[in-house]
Amino acid sequence: MLSLVQESVNYINSKINCKPEIVLILGSGLGDLADEVENPTIISYKDIPNFKSSNVEGHKSQLVIGKFYGKNVLIMQGRFHYYEGYSQAEITYPIRVFKEMEIDKILVTNAAGGCNKDFKPGDLMIIKDHINFSGRNPLIGPNDEKEGPRFPDMSEAYSKKGIELIKKCAEELNIVIKEGVYMFFSGPSYETPSEIKMASILGADAVGMSTVPEVIVSKYCGMEVFGISCITNMAAGITYKPLNHKEVIETTKVAKEKFSGLVRMLVTKI
């Protein structure tokens, strides 16, 4: 693994002239924020040795690297998904690459379905914790202690200081923000009403098909994790209307202004 990771690192470093300080992973419909990077270096995933790519609508499958509101950032404009047929080790491979590039902070974002009835489409939610309901873990397999511990602690998967910082940024911007637990389902089918009822009983406030494997590996690698979900729809059985990906993309466009403002301020304060 380390030799593969180093090959990817060498390729990326050969294309850039700055040292990124923060990774931003932009989920479905949220990738436009990368357009604000100054003098960007854009690298297609397909050109990076050992990287996979995504064909999901709303994911451009490229790295955007450069100056973003005073900080050097590396943006994943789209991510890989477990439901695309990749293993969880494959979809989290970029995290290992970023850690080897000595980046120690990561902001993960996603589009999620709300199962907390106090939520509504267009809300932003700070991810304070997660539930891995995929039945898999990206760290299964041989472990190299040079990368991280065999049994990593997940008692603070999302930085407590980071949660408070996001709250403070939202308050300064007069954004009403929620806080909750994100539950990871494998997808690609949306959850059934009974599955959403179960998720609520287990303590989930939002559900989705990404993020958790990346966070697990980020913590394993010793990175500080910040997480924000955009609630794009109410989950099955709450509104009793058919769910579709087009609605997800449309709602993220509506929430784009406040989401973008929050991320801009957060990056300047991290």
Stockholm file with secondary structure:
# STOCKHOLM 1.0

chainA/1-270         MLSLVQESVNYINSKINCKPEIVLILGSGLGDLADEVENPTIISYKDIPNFKSSNVEGHKSQLVIGKFYGKNVLIMQGRFHYYEGYSQAEITYPIRVFKEMEIDKILVTNAAGGCNKDFKPGDLMIIKDHINFSGRNPLIGPNDEKEGPRFPDMSEAYSKKGIELIKKCAEELNIVIKEGVYMFFSGPSYETPSEIKMASILGADAVGMSTVPEVIVSKYCGMEVFGISCITNMAAGITYKPLNHKEVIETTKVAKEKFSGLVRMLVTKI
#=GR chainA/1-270 SS CHHHHHHHHHHHHHHCSSCCCEEEEECTTCGGGGGGCEEEEEEEGGGSTTCCCCCSTTCCCEEEEEEETTEEEEEEESCCCGGGTCCHHHHTHHHHHHHHTTCCEEEEEEEEEECSTTCCTTCEEEEEEEEECSSCCTTCSCCCTTTCCSSCCCTTSSCHHHHHHHHHHHHHTTCCEEEEEEEECCCSSCCCHHHHHHHHHHTCSEEESSSHHHHHHHHHTTCEEEEEEEEEEECTTTSCCCCCHHHHHHHHHHHHHHHHHHHHHHHHHC
#=GC SS_cons         CHHHHHHHHHHHHHHCSSCCCEEEEECTTCGGGGGGCEEEEEEEGGGSTTCCCCCSTTCCCEEEEEEETTEEEEEEESCCCGGGTCCHHHHTHHHHHHHHTTCCEEEEEEEEEECSTTCCTTCEEEEEEEEECSSCCTTCSCCCTTTCCSSCCCTTSSCHHHHHHHHHHHHHTTCCEEEEEEEECCCSSCCCHHHHHHHHHHTCSEEESSSHHHHHHHHHTTCEEEEEEEEEEECTTTSCCCCCHHHHHHHHHHHHHHHHHHHHHHHHHC
//
